[in-house]
Amino acid sequence: MNSQELSNFLERVRRGRKITQEDFVDGICSLRQYQRYRRGESEIPYERLDKFADRLGIPYKKLLNLFEDAKNKQSKLVADYYNAVVTNRKSEKKKMKALIDIDIIIDEENVLFYKHASLVDKYYDNKITEEEVIHLNSELINYPDILKHEYITDVEILILSFMLTFITLELRNQLLRRLSELFNNESSIITDGISSSDRINALIIMRLAQAYGLDHDFDNVIKFSDIGIESGKVTKQYYLFEYFYYFKALAHFRLEEYREYEDALFRCYNVLHMEGTQEKIDHFTKLIENDFKIDYHTFIMKYLKKEIM
């Protein structure tokens, strides 16, 4: 168990219990040693953890259960904040950010995720430049040296995927190759296995498909769109399916595979109308009608008529 994460959780509960740090550690360890636990410089022995739990008035086993539950809730909150940022839902992202206190985020990976989300938020609000957002995100994950690592976390990969849009063509090709290697060897991707990771995974895959589209590598667009769709079906999370089917339709159209293009465009329509968000329906309808020079509603009517006959 990660002592730094656990001590961050203890600190959160201590604050909630209105206990001063001095009273909390009194007779258990020095304040300096407690700070070492918080910085991850040493492990908390079981005996001291048991005493900390007793000081909080919470049984040891219950404390550990609360710890895991709090980690999962924080992961979801940070992921929801990030999703609100990248989908430009301004009122939602403001509310979610207000609920997050970076000083008591338990999981270090969530700290990284939150810092990245905050940088993207500032960039989209024109508070920092494109050059600054790339530089600061690069510092967060030690890019480009991180590409040499054998194992990379899903949040680190998410940050790398964000950078695909901004870096030079040569660097983008290098990064695309490395990210593709990771997805071909999923054991190299470190994830916590909770539901928010499924959304992170879908967003990464969507960005890979989009980046390959910019390079006119339509086979890889289809490959990664299919990976995103199949992953979503397994986890029963249909996040970003409208993008995957839209990208597939574009790729098949460019490859002159018109039957596959029509099927993908029809499935995109189904996903959009199953969710029923009018703003999103309007956005994709405009995109599709511009890209394919069609009236989307008429296309669907003709497709259904052809399928029935």
Secondary structure as GFF3:
##gff-version 3
##sequence-region A 1 309
A	DSSP	alpha_helix	3	16	.	.	.	ID=ss1
A	DSSP	alpha_helix	21	25	.	.	.	ID=ss2
A	DSSP	alpha_helix	31	39	.	.	.	ID=ss3
A	DSSP	alpha_helix	46	56	.	.	.	ID=ss4
A	DSSP	alpha_helix	60	86	.	.	.	ID=ss5
A	DSSP	alpha_helix	90	98	.	.	.	ID=ss6
A	DSSP	three_ten_helix	102	104	.	.	.	ID=ss7
A	DSSP	alpha_helix	108	124	.	.	.	ID=ss8
A	DSSP	alpha_helix	130	141	.	.	.	ID=ss9
A	DSSP	three_ten_helix	145	148	.	.	.	ID=ss10
A	DSSP	beta_strand	152	153	.	.	.	ID=ss11
A	DSSP	alpha_helix	154	163	.	.	.	ID=ss12
A	DSSP	alpha_helix	169	184	.	.	.	ID=ss13
A	DSSP	three_ten_helix	186	188	.	.	.	ID=ss14
A	DSSP	beta_strand	189	190	.	.	.	ID=ss15
A	DSSP	alpha_helix	195	214	.	.	.	ID=ss16
A	DSSP	alpha_helix	218	235	.	.	.	ID=ss17
A	DSSP	alpha_helix	241	254	.	.	.	ID=ss18
A	DSSP	alpha_helix	258	275	.	.	.	ID=ss19
A	DSSP	alpha_helix	278	292	.	.	.	ID=ss20
A	DSSP	alpha_helix	296	308	.	.	.	ID=ss21
###
